[in-house]
C-alpha cells in the first residue's frame, strides 16, 4: 500500500521544513515591513522635527518683521525639496500669511496625531503642525505635510520583493529538501521494502545498503537483524524438526511403553508427588480385582485406592504409610502373595516426580522357593550327614589303621625272615594305599561340603619340591623312572600359602606320572611369572612324563571326579579317580588353573599355576619341615590315649626310639599327671577323643595350670583328619598336630621340632 | 445627518460672531513694535522680558514685532499696526504728530550717532570721506539722517550712501572695505564684539539725541496710565534690571515734550521718504 505523501517521513519532513521556513519568512517580511514602517515613521518624525526648527529659524525674523514675502520665499524654497508635500505659515492672528504646495482655497489638513502609513488617502501624507517661536514668543504656526508616497512605495516594493523572494526561497527550499529527503529516505525506502518483505514472510530479504551515516548504520543493523532472524529461523526450524522427531519418538516410545505395560503381568501404578494416581495398567486392575472399579483413573487419590484395597489384605498392612523405596511381600486374604517394589521417580534435577509401584503375583514362585528351600535344606542335611558319616568312618577306619600300620612298623622292626618281611612289606603297601583312598575320600567330601580351607603360612617352594620328589624317588626308581626337577633361579625367598596342600597337588601329579610311566623320565619344571600388582607371584609348575599318555577324547574330563582315562585304568593302575578332581579344586582355591596335554603313547604334561604372595623377612623364618628326629635326646613323654591297640603302637614305637612314655587313658588322668609334676614330662601326645575328658578340654586345663614361663609342647594325635579338628586343637592350646595313622618318623620329627623350640640352643 | 449639519452650522456661526472686530479685541494680541535698530531676532529676544511681563499683567497675548527697515516700520506705525511702539526720537515725533501716538518714556542712556571708520584707515576728517561710499541703515533711521546732515554740514562732496538693513552689518561692511565709513548708534558700536570694535574707530560722534521712545497707540489712550505704571513697575523687576544692564540702557526716564519737538526736522525727513516710496 502506497502511503500518502504527507504520511511519509520525507513528506512530513518536507512539510515541516517548509512550514518552519514559511513561518520564519512571514515573520521576516512582516518584521521588515514593521521595521520599515517604524523606521520610516521615525524617519518622517525625525525629518519633521528636523524641518520644523530649520524653518522656525528661517521664519522667525521675517515673521517678526511681518515680511511675508520672505516667509513665502522660504516656503517655496522648502517645498521644492523632495518629500515635502506642502507648507503653510499662519501668523499669530490665525491668518495664513504664506502657503506653498497647497491651495489657499482649501482648508489646511488636520495634523496627524501619529505617523500612519496605512492611509487610504489618494496622496499619502504625514501632516504636521508646529509653532514658530522665538524666545518663548509664538510668532505663528507652521503647517507642512511630508509626502509618504515614496515610503509607501518602498514598503510596497519591499512587500512585493519580500514575497517574491520568500516564494522563490520556499520553492527552492522545497526542491532542495525534496532532493535531500530523497537522498536520505532512499535507503529508508529500501529498508521499508525489505521490512515489508520480512512482514510478508520473506525472512531473508536481500541486504540493504549500508553506510557510515545514521541511515547507513540503520541499514547495517537491519542486515545484522535480518541475518540473526534467518539464523534464528534456521535454529527454530531445526529445533522444530528435532521436536517433531522427538515428539514422534516420544509417541512411539509411549506406544511401546503403553503396549509393554499393558502386556506385562506386573501391576504397574504410577502416582504423582501429590499422591494421586497417574497411571495403572490392566494387570494392576486384574491383580487387585479392580476391573469394575470405575473410579480408577487419573487423579484418583491414593488414599481412596488403598481404602478400596484394604479388605484384600490378610491382615492389617501398614506398608502404604511407608515412604521412600520399598520392596516387600504382601500377603492377601485369598492366599496370594504379591511382591511390591516401590521406587521414587526423579527428574534429572532430582526433583521428585512421583512413585512407581510394581506389583507382581509371586504366589507360585514363593511356593516353588519354599519347596526349593526345603529341598536344599534336605540336601544340605544329607550332605552334612554324609560328611559326618565320612568323618566318623574316617575316624573309625583310621583308628584300626593306626593299629595295623603301627603294629607292622613294630613287627618290621623285629627279626624276620625274607618271606615274612616281604609279606609284611606288601601288607604295609596295601595299608598305605588304603590310607590314601581314605584321605582322598575325606578331601573330596570336604570339597563337596565346601569346607576345604587353605593355610597361609610361609614356606620354601624349592625345598618343598625337592622334599616331595625325594619322598617319591624310591617309588620312581622302583619303576626305573628318573625324576628330574628344573626350578627357576628367580624362585628365591619364601612364599605364603598352604604347603601341605601344594605338596598334596605335587605329590598327586608326580605319583600319577610315576604310576603311568615305566622306564622313562618325569620332569618337574617350576617357573615364576612376573610380579602382579596385587603383590602375588604367578608360580607355574608342570609335570611331564614319558608314560602311556591320555586319549584326546578323555583329556576334557579327567579333572571330573570319579573319572579316569579308562575304566581299565582302575583295573591296571588302581586309584579312586578322585585325585585329579581334588588337585583341580585345590588349584582353583589357590587362584590358579590346571590343564593337561597328552600324546597317546608318548606321555602327558600337567600344567598348573597358583598365585602366592611373597613372604616378608619376618615371615620368612620358616619352621623346619624336615624331620629332625636325628639327634633327639630321650624324652619323657606323657601319652594320653584310650585305645589299647594304639596305646601299644605308640608305646612300642616311642620306646623303641629310646623315649620314656607315661601312659594315661583319658584327659583327666593327663591333667592330673601334669599337675602332679609339671617338670616330669618333656612333651604330651594327646588323643582327641577320650572318655571323661577329651584332649581339647584337657589341653585347656593344662594350659590354665601352667605357671608363667612354662609351656609344655602338646601334640595332638587324632584320627579326626579334618581341618576343623586341627583348628580346634590349635585354638585349645596345642602346639602341633599329627593325624592317625601316623608314621613314627613324623611323630618324632614333630616332637623334635617342638621340644627343640622350647629349649634354648 | 441633519442634526449634525445644524450643529456644525451653529458652531460656525458662533465662531464668526466672536471673531468679529471689537468683540475680539480682548483676545487680540497686544503688539509692541520695535524699530529695527538691529536684527529682528535680536530685537525679539531683547524685548522678551517686557513682553512676558506685560502679558501677565494685561492678561492677554503680547507680541514683539518689527519691520524690515525703518521706513517700513514708520509706515506700519503710521498705519496703527502697533499698540505700543519703541522707536527712535524722530520716528516717535512722526508717530506722535501724524498718527496720534502718546509718548511715554525713554531710556536713561544717551542716544548718540557715530561715524565709524576702520582703525587703520586714512579717514580722519570729514573731507576725507569725499568721493567715497558711506554705509548707513535705512534712510529713515535717525543715525542715517543725522549722518547725512553731518556730511551736508561738513560739505563732503560726492558721497555715495549705501543702505543696509541691519546695523550689525555696517561694521562688517566697513571692515570689509565696502564702505569708507559707516553710520550707526553709539550703543550699537559699544555692543560690537571687542575684536570687531577694536578694529574700528569713531570718526565723529553726535550730540545726545532722543533715543528709543515708548509710544502708546492712541486707541489705548484710556490705558495710558496703566501702561505707563506697568512699564515703570517692570523697570523695577530683576528681569528689567538685567535687561537694562545687559544692553547698557540704565533704566527708564521721563520724556520731556521738547525732546520730541526737537526731532521734527528728522521726522520730516522720514515723512518725505515715505512719500517718495508711495
Interface residues (C-beta under 8 A of the other chain):
Chain A: X60 X61 X62 X64 X65 X66 X67 X92 X93 X134 X135 X136 X137 X138 X139
Chain B: X28 X29 X36 X39 X40 X41 X43 X44 X45 X48 X51 X52 X61 X63 X64 X65 X66 X67 X68 X72 X76 X81
